[in-house]
């Protein structure tokens, strides 16, 4: 039923290279609501089986409950900043699959599913779901002849992403370097030891291991009939005195890059995030300009709906990863909200602080701190399905505030000192027990909002000062 009620068309969006490039277009499945409901039932059963038996690789963050772009980037940057703070370098290989979802072999997918213990009626249903499919291109109402689909998982379907996760799940098993995945977005990285006091053999081992792993993932792709777009695969060299080794795939040298957009965040080789901040500020200001010329009048309610849905998400996406510590970037971001609040005519003559009070908004710097606390709570309470030990070292016996205190790690460089896991302990450790011991995230948000107001009053009364976080004044 699902196949007979489905057709495919080319989605009119393009990725890199512009809309004139045919290879940028992807087929999108158009399935009925009944089929999607049935797919969701099958998906839930498959995910339940994979989760109960712990079959999905920990490197995969895509399309999984409790994992996201944020958890992927936090894990990755935690490792990178630690390596750089140790005085070493690292090389990162950004890999690009060519039409990853479209090249999945149905035969190999069914084989892998059977090896993961998926059998019986569910496996038979998936076989029928993938077989005898057709697709066609529709441009301005004119359709091409239908063609048989012999490979690929249906994009736009409910079940497609999970099938792809199963297919790519064994990719990290054959590599020695660290591999991070979000569906088909993948990056390999390895430590490059440059400290002369350390072993010279280890120095050579880092770059050679990464090259061997690039060969291994290429062999994996050939074995399972997948392809890498080698021209789009890139190498980023991070760290002081990086030897900048040249790497290759399929006898083609990979291009070196100083910046790469990684899951929506522009990452540069200095991990400064300055260009990312300038980029999102530019986007936010353009949206504000569109709002200004589109509405002759804005009242408070209209403004809040537009600002919180169209502007603020642009400057807060994955902010825990790139949260600024330099004053110029803090002011640059705050300037977006400052200009936005002036769009309301009745508030235009008030000071910025008064406008925030009337709108019941807080400064972006305070929202970023709140976001840090919420993400820390989710990680420690395992609401984010990641290992808390990667990020934090718990120290329950130290201090009198609560039982979930974090032991701050030592750091030297700013790139590490101001990263998420290093900047949150001073703020987290002064929270009240009812905040950190809340059963649900909504409960934590409630208690945090209630207690933060009193903490801010205490700070303004000089009972606390902020120097890389709040601390009590000595008497």
Secondary structure in CASP SS format (residue, H / E / C, confidence):
PFRMAT SS
TARGET T0000
AUTHOR 0000-0000-0000
METHOD secondary structure of the structure
MODEL  1
X C 1.00
X C 1.00
X C 1.00
X C 1.00
X C 1.00
X C 1.00
X E 1.00
X E 1.00
X E 1.00
X E 1.00
X E 1.00
X C 1.00
X C 1.00
X C 1.00
X C 1.00
X C 1.00
X C 1.00
X C 1.00
X C 1.00
X C 1.00
X C 1.00
X H 1.00
X H 1.00
X H 1.00
X C 1.00
X E 1.00
X E 1.00
X E 1.00
X E 1.00
X E 1.00
X C 1.00
X C 1.00
X H 1.00
X H 1.00
X H 1.00
X H 1.00
X H 1.00
X H 1.00
X H 1.00
X H 1.00
X H 1.00
X H 1.00
X H 1.00
X H 1.00
X H 1.00
X H 1.00
X H 1.00
X H 1.00
X H 1.00
X H 1.00
X H 1.00
X H 1.00
X C 1.00
X C 1.00
X C 1.00
X C 1.00
X C 1.00
X C 1.00
X C 1.00
X E 1.00
X C 1.00
X C 1.00
X C 1.00
X C 1.00
X C 1.00
X C 1.00
X C 1.00
X C 1.00
X H 1.00
X H 1.00
X H 1.00
X H 1.00
X H 1.00
X H 1.00
X H 1.00
X H 1.00
X H 1.00
X H 1.00
X H 1.00
X H 1.00
X H 1.00
X H 1.00
X H 1.00
X H 1.00
X H 1.00
X C 1.00
X C 1.00
X C 1.00
X E 1.00
X E 1.00
X E 1.00
X E 1.00
X E 1.00
X E 1.00
X E 1.00
X C 1.00
X E 1.00
X C 1.00
X C 1.00
X C 1.00
X C 1.00
X C 1.00
X C 1.00
X C 1.00
X E 1.00
X H 1.00
X H 1.00
X H 1.00
X H 1.00
X H 1.00
X H 1.00
X H 1.00
X H 1.00
X H 1.00
X H 1.00
X C 1.00
X C 1.00
X C 1.00
X C 1.00
X H 1.00
X H 1.00
X H 1.00
X H 1.00
X H 1.00
X H 1.00
X H 1.00
X H 1.00
X H 1.00
X H 1.00
X H 1.00
X C 1.00
X C 1.00
X E 1.00
X E 1.00
X E 1.00
X C 1.00
X C 1.00
X E 1.00
X E 1.00
X C 1.00
X C 1.00
X E 1.00
X E 1.00
X C 1.00
X C 1.00
X C 1.00
X E 1.00
X E 1.00
X E 1.00
X C 1.00
X E 1.00
X C 1.00
X C 1.00
X C 1.00
X C 1.00
X C 1.00
X C 1.00
X C 1.00
X C 1.00
X H 1.00
X H 1.00
X H 1.00
X H 1.00
X H 1.00
X H 1.00
X H 1.00
X H 1.00
X H 1.00
X C 1.00
X C 1.00
X H 1.00
X H 1.00
X H 1.00
X H 1.00
X C 1.00
X C 1.00
X C 1.00
X E 1.00
X E 1.00
X E 1.00
X E 1.00
X E 1.00
X C 1.00
X C 1.00
X E 1.00
X E 1.00
X E 1.00
X E 1.00
X E 1.00
X E 1.00
X E 1.00
X E 1.00
X C 1.00
X C 1.00
X C 1.00
X C 1.00
X C 1.00
X C 1.00
X C 1.00
X H 1.00
X H 1.00
X H 1.00
X H 1.00
X H 1.00
X H 1.00
X H 1.00
X H 1.00
X H 1.00
X H 1.00
X H 1.00
X H 1.00
X H 1.00
X H 1.00
X H 1.00
X H 1.00
X H 1.00
X H 1.00
X H 1.00
X H 1.00
X H 1.00
X H 1.00
X H 1.00
X H 1.00
X C 1.00
X C 1.00
X C 1.00
X C 1.00
X E 1.00
X C 1.00
X H 1.00
X H 1.00
X H 1.00
X C 1.00
X E 1.00
X E 1.00
X E 1.00
X E 1.00
X E 1.00
X C 1.00
X C 1.00
X C 1.00
X C 1.00
X C 1.00
X C 1.00
X C 1.00
X C 1.00
X C 1.00
X E 1.00
X E 1.00
X C 1.00
X C 1.00
X E 1.00
X E 1.00
X C 1.00
X E 1.00
X E 1.00
X C 1.00
X C 1.00
X E 1.00
X E 1.00
X E 1.00
X E 1.00
X C 1.00
X C 1.00
X E 1.00
X E 1.00
X E 1.00
X E 1.00
X C 1.00
X C 1.00
X C 1.00
X C 1.00
X C 1.00
X H 1.00
X H 1.00
X H 1.00
X H 1.00
X H 1.00
X H 1.00
X H 1.00
X H 1.00
X H 1.00
X H 1.00
X H 1.00
X H 1.00
X H 1.00
X H 1.00
X H 1.00
X H 1.00
X H 1.00
X H 1.00
X H 1.00
X H 1.00
X H 1.00
X C 1.00
X C 1.00
X C 1.00
X C 1.00
X C 1.00
X H 1.00
X H 1.00
X H 1.00
X H 1.00
X H 1.00
X H 1.00
X H 1.00
X H 1.00
X H 1.00
X H 1.00
X H 1.00
X H 1.00
X H 1.00
X H 1.00
X H 1.00
X H 1.00
X C 1.00
X C 1.00
X C 1.00
X H 1.00
X H 1.00
X H 1.00
X H 1.00
X C 1.00
X C 1.00
X C 1.00
X C 1.00
X H 1.00
X H 1.00
X H 1.00
X H 1.00
X H 1.00
X H 1.00
X H 1.00
X H 1.00
X H 1.00
X H 1.00
X H 1.00
X H 1.00
X H 1.00
X H 1.00
X H 1.00
X C 1.00
X C 1.00
X C 1.00
X H 1.00
X H 1.00
X H 1.00
X C 1.00
X C 1.00
X C 1.00
X C 1.00
X H 1.00
X H 1.00
X H 1.00
X H 1.00
X H 1.00
X H 1.00
X H 1.00
X H 1.00
X C 1.00
X C 1.00
X C 1.00
X C 1.00
X H 1.00
X H 1.00
X H 1.00
X H 1.00
X H 1.00
X H 1.00
X H 1.00
X H 1.00
X H 1.00
X H 1.00
X H 1.00
X H 1.00
X H 1.00
X H 1.00
X H 1.00
X H 1.00
X H 1.00
X C 1.00
X C 1.00
X C 1.00
X C 1.00
X C 1.00
X C 1.00
X C 1.00
X H 1.00
X H 1.00
X H 1.00
X H 1.00
X C 1.00
X E 1.00
X E 1.00
X C 1.00
X C 1.00
X C 1.00
X C 1.00
X C 1.00
X C 1.00
X C 1.00
X C 1.00
X C 1.00
X C 1.00
X C 1.00
X E 1.00
X E 1.00
X C 1.00
X C 1.00
X C 1.00
X C 1.00
X C 1.00
X C 1.00
X H 1.00
X H 1.00
X H 1.00
X H 1.00
X C 1.00
X C 1.00
X H 1.00
X H 1.00
X H 1.00
X H 1.00
X C 1.00
X H 1.00
X H 1.00
X H 1.00
X H 1.00
X C 1.00
X C 1.00
X C 1.00
X C 1.00
X H 1.00
X H 1.00
X H 1.00
X H 1.00
X C 1.00
X C 1.00
X C 1.00
X C 1.00
X H 1.00
X H 1.00
X H 1.00
X H 1.00
X H 1.00
X H 1.00
X H 1.00
X H 1.00
X H 1.00
X H 1.00
X H 1.00
X H 1.00
X H 1.00
X H 1.00
X H 1.00
X H 1.00
X H 1.00
X H 1.00
X H 1.00
X H 1.00
X C 1.00
X C 1.00
X C 1.00
X E 1.00
X E 1.00
X E 1.00
X C 1.00
X C 1.00
X C 1.00
X E 1.00
X E 1.00
X E 1.00
X C 1.00
X C 1.00
X C 1.00
END
